Amino acid sequence: MRSFPADLTRAQQEWSAAYRQLAERPGRTELRRRLYRLSAQLYFHPYWQHRRPSPAAWWELRHPERSDRA
């Protein structure tokens, strides 16, 4: 299991929450804008500066409770 920086983990949690809210209330411009900002924050985070995120790394970031059990 990887150890991600707290701000990266927090941004992913906020992204997931905004995505769920947008799914419940489609067409909300402010939520779409928030998702775009958070997506950029996640993808261009300094943690990924020397290595681009692999699909496995994204999965671990999005599902920390599942990777803890593994």
Stockholm file with secondary structure:
# STOCKHOLM 1.0

chainA/1-70         MRSFPADLTRAQQEWSAAYRQLAERPGRTELRRRLYRLSAQLYFHPYWQHRRPSPAAWWELRHPERSDRA
#=GR chainA/1-70 SS CCCCCHHHHHHHHHHHHHHHHHHHSTTCHHHHHHHHHHHHHHHTCGGGSSSCCCHHHHHHHHCHHHHHHC
#=GC SS_cons        CCCCCHHHHHHHHHHHHHHHHHHHSTTCHHHHHHHHHHHHHHHTCGGGSSSCCCHHHHHHHHCHHHHHHC
//
